[in-house]
Amino acid sequence: MSVPLPTSKRVLVAALVALAVLYAAWFGTQPDPWVAQVVFALPPALLAVAVLRRSRTAGFWSAVIALAWFSHGVMVAWERPDDRLQALLETALAVIVVFSASMAGLKARFSRKRG
């Protein structure tokens, strides 16, 4: 019997899947949509699968790449008013990815030591 994923990992998977769906919808209308799908939608989808398969490094890499997603979202929100909603969603999901991927470490760092 498999132990269920902790809540932080389930939130991480949900945020990664939401990012993949956002990118698929956002860039699906481009002239060559498959390029945007490979560059943008595929990485969060693969990371979500890796988290579900309990890869030890998937959370770390999700948080590292989320810094790029965050930067991209801020840049697009600032420069392209037509894409501002999608960019702000990308930024918010990137923040969720960073915090949910880091939650175990944050709990360990700031929890009270008993004994």
Secondary structure, DSSP 8 states (H G I E B T S, - for coil): ------HHHHHHHHHHHHHHHHHHHHHTTSSSHHHHIIIIIHHHHHHHHHHHTT-SSHHHHHHHHHHHHHHHHHHHHHH-GGGHHHHHHHHHHHHHHHHHHHHHHHHHHHS----
